[in-house]
Amino acid sequence: MKNEITIKVGLSHFVFSRGDKSVELRTILYLDAKGLVVGVGTDTSGTAVRRIDLFKEGYSDPSDRGSALISFLRFGFSELMKGIVFVRPTVRFENLDELKPILHGYEPWLLALMAFESGARVVEITKAGKTQIVRKNKNGHFSIPEFFF
C-alpha cells in the first residue's frame, strides 16, 4: 500500500482514509489551561477549558487556527496509521469548496501549509476537476497556481 492519505474536508468533519481504512473526526479541539490539546474530534469533559471549532463562522484568531489545524491533522494521521510505522505521507485533499465560505479562497494554501507542518512530504489538491501536486522547494517554500484561488 502506498504511503498516501486522502482527506475529504468539510466544515463539520474531515474523513482521513488510506486504502480501506478511514477515520472521521469532527473539526473541534479542546485545550487545557496551558494551551495543550486534550481532545480532538470528540467532546471532552472535565479538563478542557477551551473549545476550538476550526471552521466556525467569525473565527477571530488565524494564528490560533493554524496551530490547532496542525494538531488536528497530526492526530488524524496518527489515528489512521495506528500500529503502522510510516514516513512522511503524500496527503491528498478533496472537497475543498466546502471550506470556501469560511476561508474565502485561501483553503488550498492553508491546508497545504498545515499539511506540510504536520509532516506531509507531498500535498495533492483537487479543485474543480484539476489536481495540483505541491512540493516544498529546497528553501522550504511552495506555491500553488492562481487557478486554485
C-alpha positions as CSV (number, residue, x, y, z in Angstrom):
1,M,0.0,0.0,0.0
2,K,1.3,3.4,-0.9
3,N,2.2,6.0,1.7
4,E,-0.8,8.2,0.9
5,I,-3.6,9.7,3.0
6,T,-6.7,11.1,1.4
7,I,-8.6,13.7,3.4
8,K,-12.2,14.6,2.4
9,V,-12.7,18.0,4.1
10,G,-15.9,19.5,5.4
11,L,-16.9,22.3,7.7
12,S,-18.1,20.0,10.5
13,H,-15.8,16.9,9.9
14,F,-12.8,15.5,8.0
15,V,-12.6,11.9,6.8
16,F,-9.0,10.6,6.7
17,S,-8.6,7.5,4.6
18,R,-5.8,5.1,3.5
19,G,-6.8,2.1,1.5
20,D,-9.9,0.5,3.1
21,K,-9.3,2.2,6.5
22,S,-10.9,5.5,7.4
23,V,-11.2,7.8,10.4
24,E,-13.8,10.5,10.7
25,L,-13.2,13.4,13.0
26,R,-15.3,16.4,13.9
27,T,-13.4,19.7,13.3
28,I,-13.1,20.5,17.0
29,L,-10.3,20.6,19.5
30,Y,-10.2,21.1,23.3
31,L,-7.3,22.8,25.1
32,D,-6.4,22.9,28.7
33,A,-5.4,26.0,30.7
34,K,-1.8,25.7,29.4
35,G,-3.0,25.6,25.8
36,L,-2.2,21.9,25.4
37,V,-4.6,19.8,23.3
38,V,-6.6,17.4,25.5
39,G,-9.2,16.3,22.9
40,V,-9.6,16.1,19.2
41,G,-12.7,15.4,17.2
42,T,-14.9,14.3,20.2
43,D,-16.4,16.1,23.1
44,T,-14.1,16.2,26.2
45,S,-15.3,16.6,29.8
46,G,-13.5,17.9,32.8
47,T,-10.0,19.0,31.9
48,A,-10.8,21.1,28.8
49,V,-11.2,24.8,29.3
50,R,-11.5,26.0,25.8
51,R,-13.1,24.5,22.7
52,I,-11.9,25.4,19.2
53,D,-14.2,25.0,16.3
54,L,-11.8,25.0,13.4
55,F,-14.2,26.3,10.7
56,K,-16.7,28.2,12.7
57,E,-18.1,31.5,11.2
58,G,-16.3,34.5,12.6
59,Y,-13.2,32.8,13.9
60,S,-11.1,35.6,15.1
61,D,-7.5,34.3,15.5
62,P,-5.9,33.0,12.3
63,S,-2.6,32.0,14.0
64,D,-4.6,30.0,16.6
65,R,-6.5,28.3,13.8
66,G,-3.2,27.3,12.1
67,S,-1.7,25.7,15.2
68,A,-5.0,24.0,16.0
69,L,-5.2,22.7,12.4
70,I,-1.7,21.2,12.7
71,S,-2.6,19.4,15.9
72,F,-5.9,18.2,14.2
73,L,-4.1,16.8,11.1
74,R,-1.4,15.1,13.2
75,F,-4.0,13.5,15.3
76,G,-5.9,12.3,12.2
77,F,-2.7,10.9,10.7
78,S,-1.8,9.0,13.9
79,E,-5.4,7.7,14.4
80,L,-5.4,6.4,10.8
81,M,-2.0,4.8,11.0
82,K,-2.2,3.2,14.4
83,G,0.2,0.3,14.6
84,I,1.8,1.1,11.3
85,V,5.2,2.8,11.0
86,F,5.1,5.3,8.2
87,V,7.3,8.1,6.9
88,R,6.1,11.4,5.7
89,P,3.0,10.7,3.6
90,T,1.6,12.2,0.4
91,V,-1.6,14.0,1.6
92,R,-4.5,14.4,-0.9
93,F,-7.2,16.9,-0.1
94,E,-10.7,16.6,-1.7
95,N,-13.8,18.6,-1.4
96,L,-12.1,21.9,-0.7
97,D,-15.0,24.1,-1.8
98,E,-16.8,23.1,1.5
99,L,-14.3,25.4,3.3
100,K,-14.6,28.4,0.9
101,P,-17.3,30.2,2.9
102,I,-15.0,30.4,5.9
103,L,-11.6,30.5,4.3
104,H,-12.6,32.8,1.4
105,G,-10.4,31.1,-1.3
106,Y,-7.3,30.5,0.9
107,E,-8.2,26.9,1.6
108,P,-5.7,25.4,-0.8
109,W,-2.9,27.4,0.6
110,L,-3.8,27.0,4.3
111,L,-4.4,23.2,4.0
112,A,-1.2,22.7,2.1
113,L,0.8,24.7,4.6
114,M,-0.7,22.9,7.6
115,A,-0.2,19.5,5.9
116,F,3.5,20.2,5.4
117,E,3.7,21.4,9.0
118,S,2.0,18.2,10.1
119,G,4.5,16.0,8.3
120,A,3.4,15.7,4.7
121,R,6.0,15.0,2.1
122,V,3.8,16.0,-0.8
123,V,0.4,17.6,-1.0
124,E,-2.2,17.0,-3.8
125,I,-5.1,19.4,-4.1
126,T,-8.0,18.7,-6.3
127,K,-10.3,21.6,-7.1
128,A,-12.8,22.0,-10.0
129,G,-11.6,18.7,-11.5
130,K,-7.9,19.8,-11.6
131,T,-5.2,18.3,-9.4
132,Q,-2.2,20.2,-8.4
133,I,0.8,18.4,-6.8
134,V,2.6,20.7,-4.3
135,R,6.1,20.1,-3.1
136,K,8.4,22.3,-1.0
137,N,11.5,23.5,-2.7
138,K,15.0,23.3,-1.2
139,N,14.3,26.5,0.8
140,G,11.1,25.1,2.3
141,H,8.7,27.2,0.2
142,F,5.9,26.1,-2.0
143,S,3.5,27.8,-4.4
144,I,0.0,27.0,-5.6
145,P,-1.1,28.1,-9.1
146,E,-3.5,31.0,-9.3
147,F,-6.4,28.9,-10.7
148,F,-6.8,27.5,-7.2
149,F,-7.8,30.8,-5.7
